[in-house]
Amino acid sequence: MGQGDGCGHTKLGPESGTLTSANYPGTYPQDGSCTWRLRVPQGRTLRLLLGDFDIEGSMDCTNGSLVITPSNGSPSIGPLCGSLTASMKPMKLSVSSNEASVIFRSGRHRSGRGFQLSYTTDQNPELISCKMDGISLSSDQLSVYCPAGCKDVPVGEVTGNSEQGYRHTSLICKAAVHGGVVSDRLGGRVHLTRGRGLRFYESTFANGVLSKSGSLSEHKMLFSKECNGHLNMSLVNSSSLWGRGGGQGKGLNPAGPLVTWTAEPDDQNPWVELDLGEKRNVTGIITTGSGRFYIESYSLLFSKDRKDWKPYKGALSKEEKVFEAYSDGHPRVLNSLFPPVVVRFVKLKPITWEERASAEIQLLGCPVVKDTSKTFSNAAADPTDAPVVSVTALTTPPSTVTTGQTVPVEDTILKAVSVRRVVVVGGVVFGLVMCGSCLTAGFWLKRRMKKA
């Protein structure tokens, strides 16, 4: 976080982040200051992007300024003041260090929005500003990098949803967070396409962002997202089950992509367990309430055996994550999981609800890709308990096998086949020699007997 009374919205992630001056995009305060310390992984360098900059210009920037100082002793950038006009592109800045201080100071002034700055590493040259919208797209397909923290920057809006698409006037990075394509805590790369616009865009609530409804537009934006299919599941246990008496046992709900559950009216500690049938990659959850009964917030727990349950904590957090499930008359809510989880059993625990806990539940994800690569391991009674040991077949004798050195399976198989061929050929030659010796001995013995 920033230090000082001039700090605005701040989200500093491990590889990207976003920060603004106080009161942005309103006029920044008089005689204020703030210092942010940016850091990315060792071995990388910082890339900064001023998406908006409007600090009242003055002699020596005494009315306000921004200074960026690398931690490795390189020359500072600034002091900067003045404005980026609407026609100017965001200002890109490079720092030859993985750490830097950003210092904002304001003096007496009459106007100025302040600034909005994002950062990432030199690995992400496609970094865009939180202010960039679909109108700015120059091609029908684009890959960009969204910084962490765009969700709560108080500029622009999002119109539409991830299923039908977003109106081209929507902010790209905020729409990507809404659609569950990228985490607002981490940022990340997004791939989008521009298509023909819709007559009407529906308003939805997803991942803490409320999109607006909108009318006809020339273009729409669609984000590509992998591992986002509807998973089949069944309800196997619950604290109570309105109309059925609750209880445990398979068959409470037939397996399918949708589970409907309503707790009893007097159930003050409601929960429901879902079984995916086998381990799956779970990337998101959709909950839908009715007009009378709905969940307002909930937490999730996951298990592989229904015995050991672990709460979901989310990215960069040690606290159990609380998911929002209702907002401004929107009972259908998408919550994406960053990071995703590989589990078989899911437990949903409502925290707050209206009248009684109730929801239609859908889980999103994809099958687990099984590792079919072959490795050589030391013998054990139970193969699942055997530690895997990679063998260096070409250089390491069998008596000194070491771990951590992988050999292509094809090379090992070819060598084994070659050894078998040598053994077979040697056996044939040895057999022919023996047969020849026996024939020679027999012939010699027969001649001796005739002479006798």
C-alpha positions in Angstrom: 0.0 0.0 0.0 1.0 3.6 -0.4 2.1 5.8 2.5 0.7 9.3 2.9 -2.4 11.4 2.6 -2.2 11.7 -1.2 -2.7 8.0 -2.0 -5.7 6.8 -4.0 -6.7 3.4 -5.2 -3.8 1.0 -4.8 -3.4 -2.7 -5.8 0.2 -3.9 -5.8 0.6 -7.5 -7.0 3.7 -9.6 -7.4 4.0 -9.1 -11.1 1.6 -6.2 -11.9 -0.5 -3.5 -10.2 -2.3 -0.2 -10.4 -2.3 3.0 -8.4 -3.9 6.4 -8.6 -3.7 9.7 -6.8 -6.2 10.5 -4.1 -9.7 11.4 -5.3 -8.9 10.3 -8.9 -10.5 11.1 -11.4 -11.6 14.1 -9.3 -9.3 17.0 -8.4 -6.3 15.7 -6.3 -6.0 17.3 -2.8 -3.9 20.3 -1.9 -0.6 19.9 -0.1 -0.6 16.1 -0.1 1.9 13.4 -0.7 2.1 9.6 -1.2 4.9 7.1 -1.7 4.5 3.7 -3.3 7.1 1.0 -3.4 6.9 -1.2 -6.5 8.6 -4.6 -6.7 8.6 -7.4 -9.3 10.5 -10.7 -9.2 14.3 -10.6 -9.1 15.9 -10.7 -12.5 13.1 -8.8 -14.1 12.7 -5.0 -14.7 9.8 -2.7 -14.3 7.6 -1.5 -17.1 5.3 1.4 -16.2 2.3 2.9 -18.1 0.7 6.2 -17.3 -2.9 5.6 -18.5 -4.0 9.1 -17.4 -1.9 12.1 -16.2 -3.2 15.5 -15.3 -1.1 17.4 -12.8 -1.3 21.2 -13.0 1.8 22.5 -14.7 4.0 25.1 -13.1 7.6 26.2 -12.9 9.7 23.3 -11.5 6.4 21.4 -11.0 5.8 23.1 -7.6 2.0 22.7 -8.0 2.3 19.0 -8.1 4.7 16.3 -9.5 5.4 12.6 -9.9 8.9 11.2 -9.5 10.0 7.6 -10.1 13.2 6.5 -8.5 14.8 3.1 -9.2 16.3 1.3 -6.2 19.6 0.4 -8.0 20.8 4.0 -8.1 19.8 4.7 -11.7 18.7 8.3 -12.5 15.1 9.2 -11.4 12.3 9.9 -13.9 10.8 13.3 -13.2 9.7 15.5 -11.6 6.7 15.2 -14.1 3.8 17.5 -14.4 1.4 18.7 -17.0 -1.2 16.7 -19.0 -1.7 13.9 -21.4 -4.2 15.1 -23.9 -7.1 12.9 -25.1 -5.4 12.3 -28.4 -2.1 11.2 -26.9 -1.4 7.5 -26.2 -0.6 6.3 -22.7 3.0 7.1 -21.7 5.3 4.1 -21.4 8.2 4.3 -19.0 11.0 1.7 -18.4 13.0 1.3 -15.2 16.3 -0.7 -15.2 15.5 -2.3 -11.8 13.0 -4.7 -10.3 12.2 -2.2 -7.6 11.3 1.5 -7.6 9.6 4.2 -5.5 6.8 6.3 -7.0 6.5 9.6 -5.2 3.5 12.0 -5.7 3.5 15.5 -4.2 0.9 18.2 -4.6 1.1 21.9 -3.7 -1.4 24.7 -4.1 -3.3 24.2 -7.3 -6.7 24.9 -9.0 -7.3 21.9 -11.1 -6.0 18.5 -12.1 -7.3 14.9 -12.1 -4.0 13.5 -10.8 -2.8 10.3 -12.4 -3.5 6.6 -13.0 -0.4 4.3 -13.3 0.0 0.6 -13.9 3.1 -1.6 -13.9 4.3 -5.0 -14.8 7.6 -6.7 -15.8 9.6 -6.6 -19.0 8.0 -10.0 -19.9 4.7 -8.3 -20.6 5.2 -5.6 -23.3 1.5 -5.8 -24.2 0.6 -4.0 -20.9 -2.5 -1.8 -21.4 -4.1 0.8 -19.3 -7.2 0.2 -17.1 -8.8 3.0 -19.1 -8.5 1.2 -22.5 -11.9 0.2 -24.0 -13.0 -1.8 -27.0 -13.3 1.4 -29.2 -9.5 1.5 -29.2 -9.1 -2.0 -30.8 -7.2 -1.8 -34.0 -7.8 -5.4 -35.1 -10.4 -8.1 -34.8 -8.1 -10.3 -32.7 -5.8 -9.0 -29.9 -3.7 -10.3 -27.1 -3.0 -7.8 -24.3 -1.8 -7.9 -20.7 -4.2 -6.5 -18.0 -2.6 -5.3 -14.8 -3.9 -6.2 -11.3 -6.3 -3.7 -9.8 -8.4 -2.4 -12.7 -11.7 -3.6 -11.2 -12.0 -0.7 -8.7 -10.5 2.1 -10.7 -13.4 4.6 -10.8 -13.5 5.2 -14.5 -15.6 3.8 -17.3 -18.1 0.9 -17.2 -18.8 -2.6 -18.5 -21.8 -3.5 -20.6 -22.9 -7.1 -21.3 -21.6 -10.5 -20.1 -19.2 -13.2 -20.9 -21.7 -15.6 -22.6 -23.1 -13.1 -25.2 -20.2 -10.6 -25.3 -19.4 -7.1 -24.2 -20.4 -3.9 -25.8 -17.3 -2.3 -27.6 -17.5 0.7 -25.3 -16.7 -1.5 -22.3 -13.3 -1.2 -20.5 -11.3 -4.2 -21.6 -9.6 -5.2 -18.3 -12.7 -4.6 -16.1 -14.7 -6.7 -18.5 -12.0 -9.4 -18.4 -12.4 -9.5 -14.6 -16.2 -9.6 -14.9 -16.0 -12.6 -17.3 -13.6 -14.5 -15.1 -10.8 -14.4 -17.7 -8.3 -12.7 -15.3 -7.9 -12.2 -11.6 -8.1 -8.7 -10.3 -5.5 -9.6 -7.6 -3.0 -10.9 -10.1 -3.6 -9.5 -13.5 -2.7 -11.5 -16.6 -2.8 -11.9 -20.3 -6.2 -12.0 -22.1 -7.1 -12.9 -25.7 -10.1 -11.2 -27.3 -11.9 -11.0 -30.6 -14.1 -8.3 -32.0 -17.4 -9.4 -33.5 -20.6 -8.1 -34.8 -22.5 -6.2 -32.1 -25.8 -7.2 -30.5 -29.2 -5.4 -30.4 -29.2 -5.5 -26.6 -26.7 -6.3 -23.9 -27.9 -7.8 -20.6 -26.8 -6.6 -17.2 -25.2 -9.2 -15.0 -23.2 -9.5 -11.7 -20.0 -11.5 -11.8 -16.8 -11.6 -9.8 -17.6 -8.5 -7.9 -18.4 -6.4 -11.0 -21.9 -5.2 -12.0 -22.2 -4.8 -15.7 -24.8 -2.5 -17.2 -27.4 -3.2 -19.8 -26.9 -1.5 -23.2 -28.4 -1.0 -26.6 -27.3 -1.8 -30.1 -23.7 -1.4 -31.0 -21.6 -1.9 -34.1 -19.1 -4.2 -32.4 -18.8 -6.5 -29.4 -15.9 -8.1 -27.5 -15.6 -11.8 -26.7 -12.8 -13.3 -24.5 -11.4 -16.7 -25.0 -11.4 -18.9 -21.9 -10.2 -22.5 -21.6 -11.5 -25.1 -19.1 -14.9 -23.4 -18.7 -17.5 -26.1 -19.5 -20.4 -27.2 -17.3 -19.5 -30.1 -15.0 -21.9 -32.9 -14.1 -22.4 -33.5 -10.4 -24.9 -34.8 -7.8 -26.0 -33.7 -4.4 -24.8 -36.3 -1.9 -25.4 -34.6 1.5 -26.8 -31.5 3.0 -27.6 -30.0 6.4 -31.3 -30.1 5.5 -33.4 -30.4 2.3 -36.7 -28.6 2.2 -39.5 -30.8 1.2 -37.5 -34.0 1.4 -36.4 -34.1 5.0 -32.7 -33.7 4.2 -30.1 -36.3 5.0 -27.3 -38.2 3.2 -27.1 -40.5 0.3 -26.6 -40.6 -3.4 -29.7 -40.0 -5.4 -30.8 -36.9 -3.6 -30.1 -35.3 -7.0 -29.5 -37.2 -10.2 -26.2 -36.4 -11.8 -26.3 -33.4 -14.1 -24.9 -29.9 -14.7 -27.5 -28.3 -12.4 -28.2 -29.0 -8.7 -31.2 -27.3 -7.0 -31.1 -27.1 -3.2 -33.2 -25.3 -0.6 -32.6 -25.6 3.2 -35.3 -25.9 5.8 -36.6 -22.6 7.2 -35.1 -23.2 10.7 -31.7 -24.4 9.4 -29.2 -21.8 10.8 -26.1 -23.6 9.7 -26.9 -24.6 6.1 -24.5 -26.4 3.8 -24.7 -28.7 0.8 -22.2 -31.3 -0.6 -21.7 -32.0 -4.3 -20.0 -35.0 -5.9 -18.3 -34.6 -9.3 -17.9 -38.4 -9.7 -14.2 -38.1 -10.1 -11.5 -35.4 -9.8 -12.1 -32.4 -12.0 -10.5 -29.0 -12.6 -13.0 -26.6 -11.1 -12.6 -23.0 -12.3 -15.9 -21.4 -11.3 -19.3 -21.6 -9.8 -22.7 -20.1 -10.8 -25.4 -19.6 -8.1 -29.0 -18.6 -9.0 -31.6 -17.7 -6.4 -35.3 -17.4 -6.7 -37.4 -14.3 -6.2 -38.1 -15.2 -2.5 -35.2 -17.3 -1.4 -31.6 -16.7 -2.3 -28.0 -16.8 -0.9 -26.3 -13.4 -0.4 -22.8 -14.7 0.4 -21.1 -18.1 0.9 -17.8 -19.8 1.3 -16.5 -23.0 -0.4 -14.7 -26.0 0.9 -13.1 -28.8 -1.2 -12.1 -32.4 -0.6 -10.8 -35.4 -2.4 -12.4 -38.0 0.0 -15.2 -36.2 2.0 -13.1 -36.5 5.1 -10.5 -33.8 4.9 -12.1 -30.5 3.9 -10.1 -27.4 3.0 -11.5 -23.9 2.7 -10.9 -22.0 -0.5 -8.7 -18.9 0.2 -8.2 -17.4 -3.2 -5.1 -15.8 -4.7 -2.5 -14.1 -2.4 -4.7 -14.6 0.6 -4.5 -16.5 3.9 -8.1 -15.8 4.8 -11.1 -17.9 3.7 -12.7 -16.3 0.7 -16.2 -15.0 0.9 -18.1 -15.0 -2.4 -20.9 -12.5 -3.2 -24.0 -14.2 -4.6 -26.5 -11.4 -5.0 -26.4 -7.7 -6.0 -29.1 -5.2 -6.9 -31.7 -7.6 -8.0 -29.3 -10.0 -9.8 -29.8 -13.5 -8.4 -27.6 -15.2 -11.0 -23.9 -14.7 -10.1 -20.7 -16.1 -11.5 -17.7 -16.4 -9.3 -14.4 -17.6 -10.8 -11.7 -19.4 -8.9 -8.2 -18.0 -9.1 -6.4 -20.3 -8.7 -8.6 -23.2 -9.9 -8.7 -26.4 -7.8 -8.5 -30.1 -8.6 -11.1 -32.0 -6.5 -14.0 -34.4 -6.5 -16.2 -33.0 -3.7 -17.4 -29.5 -3.2 -19.1 -28.1 -0.1 -21.0 -24.8 -0.3 -21.7 -23.0 3.0 -24.1 -20.0 2.9 -23.0 -17.2 5.2 -26.0 -14.8 4.7 -29.3 -15.4 2.9 -32.8 -14.1 2.4 -35.5 -16.1 4.4 -33.8 -19.4 3.7 -30.7 -20.7 2.0 -31.5 -21.7 -1.6 -29.7 -21.8 -4.9 -29.4 -23.5 -8.3 -25.8 -24.5 -8.5 -23.6 -25.0 -11.5 -19.9 -25.8 -11.4 -17.5 -24.8 -14.3 -14.3 -26.5 -15.3 -12.9 -29.4 -17.3 -11.5 -33.0 -16.9 -8.1 -33.5 -15.4 -5.5 -34.3 -18.0 -3.8 -37.4 -16.9 0.0 -37.6 -17.1 0.7 -40.5 -19.5 4.5 -40.0 -19.6 6.5 -43.1 -18.6 9.0 -43.0 -15.8 11.2 -45.6 -14.1 10.7 -46.0 -10.4 12.2 -48.1 -7.6 10.2 -51.2 -6.8 7.5 -51.0 -4.1 4.6 -53.0 -2.9 2.1 -50.3 -3.8 3.0 -48.4 -7.0 1.1 -45.3 -5.9 3.4 -45.0 -2.9 6.6 -45.5 -4.8 8.8 -42.3 -5.2 9.5 -41.7 -8.9 13.2 -41.9 -9.8 14.3 -40.7 -13.2 17.1 -42.7 -14.8 20.0 -41.5 -16.8 20.3 -44.6 -19.0 23.2 -43.4 -21.2 25.6 -42.2 -18.5 24.7 -43.6 -15.1 25.4 -47.3 -14.2 22.4 -49.3 -12.8 24.1 -49.3 -9.4 24.3 -45.5 -9.1 20.9 -44.3 -10.3 20.2 -40.6 -9.3 17.1 -38.5 -9.3 16.4 -35.3 -11.2 17.9 -36.4 -14.6 15.3 -37.3 -17.1 15.9 -39.3 -20.2 13.5 -39.5 -23.2 11.5 -42.7 -23.0 12.1 -43.4 -26.6 16.0 -43.5 -26.1 15.6 -45.9 -23.2 13.3 -48.2 -25.1 15.6 -48.2 -28.2 18.6 -49.1 -26.0 16.7 -51.9 -24.4 15.6 -53.3 -27.8 19.2 -53.1 -29.0 20.4 -55.1 -25.9 17.8 -57.7 -26.6 18.9 -58.0 -30.3 22.5 -58.4 -29.2 21.5 -61.2 -26.8 19.4 -63.0 -29.4 22.1 -62.8 -32.1 24.8 -64.0 -29.6 22.6 -67.0 -28.6 22.1 -68.0 -32.3 25.8 -67.9 -33.0 26.7 -69.8 -29.9 24.1 -72.5 -30.9 25.5 -72.8 -34.4 29.1 -73.2 -33.0 28.0 -75.9 -30.6 26.1 -77.8 -33.3 29.1 -77.7 -35.6 31.4 -79.0 -32.8 29.0 -81.9 -32.1 28.9 -82.9 -35.8 32.7 -82.8 -36.1 33.1 -84.9 -32.9 30.6 -87.5 -34.2 32.4 -87.8 -37.6 35.8 -88.2 -35.9 34.4 -90.9 -33.5 32.8 -92.8 -36.4 36.1 -93.0 -38.4 38.0 -94.3 -35.3 35.5 -97.1 -34.9 35.9 -98.2 -38.5 39.6 -98.4 -38.2 39.3 -100.4 -35.1 
